[in-house]
């Protein structure tokens, strides 16, 4: 009985084909996995902030009504007591290594809290406009959170690993884009209002 075997040329051709397929599919799989981690981070940060404010409401009364909610230092202190914080800034800090979804340079500012899971929360009482939390941010928004869900790791971009949430009087935590339908959460957009879209769709559908 005659035995047959693959020639060296056939083996090399097969390996080449496998290599090409791997080169095409592995980066896509890696990116999908990374995007899924960003989505999970967005969902987790929303849950963490919501639970934090719920506990603060029990201890300090209705959201936005009472001295705690308008005193930035006391408010930050109360937040730290509810979060698993491993590092924090006493005063407002500014990061300049961030960018919009479309790649334009930007900044993050506010009191920062780094939690044990590696997320960094930035809270500012003066950064509510343009984020679509509610119809009138100037009166209803008590402050805004920017959350970098993977800390200082890249890409440090709005709508990818950075998401915004508002502390809203009488409501609690609302994701950016709740009111205006995530108007800039599109390809080529700024990406500031992507949180609501990600929470609703459980994916980064705009990338």
C-alpha positions in Angstrom: 0.0 0.0 0.0 1.5 3.3 -1.1 1.7 5.9 1.6 1.3 9.6 0.7 2.6 12.6 2.6 2.4 16.3 2.4 5.2 18.0 0.6 7.2 20.8 2.2 5.6 23.3 -0.2 2.1 22.2 0.8 3.0 22.5 4.5 4.5 26.0 4.0 1.4 27.0 2.0 -0.9 25.8 4.8 1.1 27.6 7.5 1.0 30.8 5.4 -2.8 30.7 5.1 -3.1 30.1 8.8 -0.8 33.0 9.5 -2.8 35.3 7.3 -6.1 34.3 8.9 -4.6 34.8 12.4 -3.2 38.2 11.4 -6.7 39.3 10.3 -8.8 37.8 13.1 -6.6 38.1 16.3 -6.5 41.9 16.3 -10.2 42.1 15.9 -10.8 39.6 18.7 -8.4 41.5 20.9 -10.3 44.8 20.2 -13.7 43.2 20.8 -12.4 41.9 24.1 -11.1 45.3 25.0 -14.3 47.0 24.1 -16.2 44.5 26.2 -14.1 45.5 29.2 -14.8 49.2 28.6 -18.6 48.4 28.5 -18.3 46.4 31.7 -16.4 49.3 33.3 -19.1 51.8 32.3 -21.8 49.6 33.7 -19.9 49.0 37.0 -19.1 52.6 37.5 -22.8 53.5 37.0 -23.8 50.9 39.6 -21.1 52.0 42.1 -22.1 55.6 41.9 -25.8 54.8 42.1 -25.3 52.7 45.2 -23.0 55.4 46.7 -25.7 58.1 46.3 -28.4 55.8 47.6 -26.5 55.3 50.8 -25.7 59.0 51.1 -29.4 59.8 50.7 -30.3 57.5 53.6 -27.8 59.2 55.8 -28.3 62.8 54.7 -31.8 63.2 53.3 -33.2 63.9 49.8 -30.6 64.5 47.0 -29.9 68.1 46.6 -31.8 69.3 49.7 -29.6 70.1 52.6 -26.2 71.5 53.3 -24.2 68.4 52.5 -25.2 68.4 48.8 -24.0 71.9 48.2 -20.7 71.8 50.1 -18.1 70.4 47.8 -15.6 69.4 50.5 -18.2 67.7 52.7 -19.8 66.1 49.7 -16.4 64.7 48.5 -15.8 63.4 52.1 -19.1 61.6 52.2 -18.4 60.0 48.8 -15.0 58.7 49.9 -16.7 57.1 52.9 -18.9 55.1 50.5 -16.3 54.1 47.9 -13.4 51.7 48.3 -10.9 54.5 47.8 -7.1 53.7 47.8 -6.0 57.2 46.7 -7.5 60.7 46.4 -6.7 64.3 45.8 -7.7 66.9 48.4 -8.1 69.6 45.8 -9.1 69.6 42.1 -6.7 67.9 39.8 -6.4 68.3 36.1 -5.4 65.6 33.5 -4.3 66.7 30.1 -3.6 63.3 28.6 -7.2 62.7 27.5 -9.0 63.1 24.1 -12.4 63.2 22.6 -13.9 60.2 20.7 -12.8 61.8 17.5 -9.2 62.3 18.7 -9.1 66.0 19.8 -7.0 66.8 22.8 -9.0 67.5 26.0 -8.8 67.5 29.8 -10.4 66.0 32.9 -10.6 68.0 36.1 -12.1 67.7 39.6 -11.4 66.0 42.9 -10.2 62.5 42.0 -10.8 59.2 43.8 -8.9 56.0 42.7 -10.7 52.9 43.8 -9.3 49.4 44.5 -10.4 48.2 41.1 -8.2 50.7 39.3 -11.0 53.1 38.3 -10.4 56.9 38.7 -13.5 59.1 39.5 -13.2 62.8 38.9 -16.0 64.9 40.5 -16.6 68.6 39.7 -19.5 70.8 40.8 -18.9 73.2 37.8 -18.8 70.7 34.9 -22.4 69.9 34.1 -23.2 71.8 30.9 -23.3 70.0 27.5 -23.6 66.5 28.9 -27.3 65.9 28.5 -28.2 64.8 32.0 -31.4 66.7 32.2 -33.2 69.6 30.4 -31.6 72.3 32.6 -28.2 71.2 33.9 -27.5 74.6 35.5 -30.1 74.2 38.2 -30.7 70.4 38.5 -27.1 69.2 38.2 -25.2 69.2 41.5 -22.0 68.0 40.0 -20.5 65.8 37.3 -18.4 62.6 37.4 -15.9 61.6 34.8 -14.9 58.0 35.2 -11.8 56.5 33.6 -12.7 52.8 33.9 -9.1 51.5 33.4 -7.2 54.2 35.2 -4.3 55.8 33.5 -4.1 53.1 30.8 -5.0 54.1 27.2 -6.7 55.1 25.1 -8.0 57.7 27.7 -10.8 58.8 25.3 -14.3 59.9 25.9 -16.8 57.2 24.9 -14.1 54.5 25.0 -12.7 54.2 28.5 -14.0 57.5 29.9 -17.7 58.1 30.7 -19.6 60.9 32.4 -22.4 60.7 35.0 -24.3 63.5 36.7 -25.5 63.9 40.3 -29.0 65.3 39.8 -31.2 67.0 42.4 -34.1 64.7 43.3 -32.9 62.0 41.0 -29.5 60.6 41.9 -27.0 59.5 39.3 -27.9 59.8 35.6 -25.6 58.8 32.7 -24.5 61.5 30.2 -26.9 61.5 27.3 -30.0 60.6 29.3 -31.9 63.7 28.2 -30.5 64.5 24.7 -30.3 61.0 23.3 -26.5 60.8 23.3 -26.2 63.5 20.6 -22.4 63.5 20.2 -22.0 59.7 20.7 -21.4 59.0 17.0 -18.4 58.2 14.8 -16.5 61.5 14.6 -18.3 62.9 17.6 -16.9 64.2 20.9 -18.1 61.1 22.9 -19.1 63.1 26.0 -22.7 61.7 26.1 -21.9 58.1 25.4 -22.6 56.6 28.9 -26.4 56.4 28.4 -26.0 54.8 25.0 -23.6 52.2 26.4 -25.8 51.4 29.4 -28.8 50.9 27.1 -27.1 48.9 24.4 -24.4 47.1 26.4 -21.9 47.7 23.6 -19.8 50.4 21.9 -22.0 50.5 18.8 -20.6 53.8 17.6 -17.0 52.6 17.1 
